[in-house]
Amino acid sequence: MALAAQDANDRAQQMISLSNRLTGLLLKETKLFLARTPQEAASFAEEKSQLARIYRTETSRISRDPALLASATAALKSDLRATTIKFNAALESNHRATNAIRTITQGMVRSVATEVAKARAAKTGYGANGTNNNTNRAMSAITLDQKV
């Protein structure tokens, strides 16, 4: 989906509005991640995805055809640059928070897997009286996905 701008000024204004909305969502999501409540970000994930697709489409169109913004007023171009800088800063902050959440989650999964492996290992083999220590006959596998 692309913006339906009437002229360069309209396109610049729409890009500013789009960037501001995306920046707001990224900051909100980052705040939730840092508060360790990432599940709450699900309520606006679809909107963020749709806006990000539009943003990506429009920035790609503008980079291929700079004339789309060439005749915009200097004030709008300046506002668009400032808005883009804020958006990029919010995007970088969100990226750091996302990586932190991923690292924490991966560490937790590895810890659980290690504990499960230790518990299973302790129950295998034969005891001092020659009986099998394996009390869990239906052993199940655990798979770790490196992607979180």
Helices and strands as residue ranges (DSSP letters): H 8-34, G 38-44, H 45-64, H 67-70, H 74-122
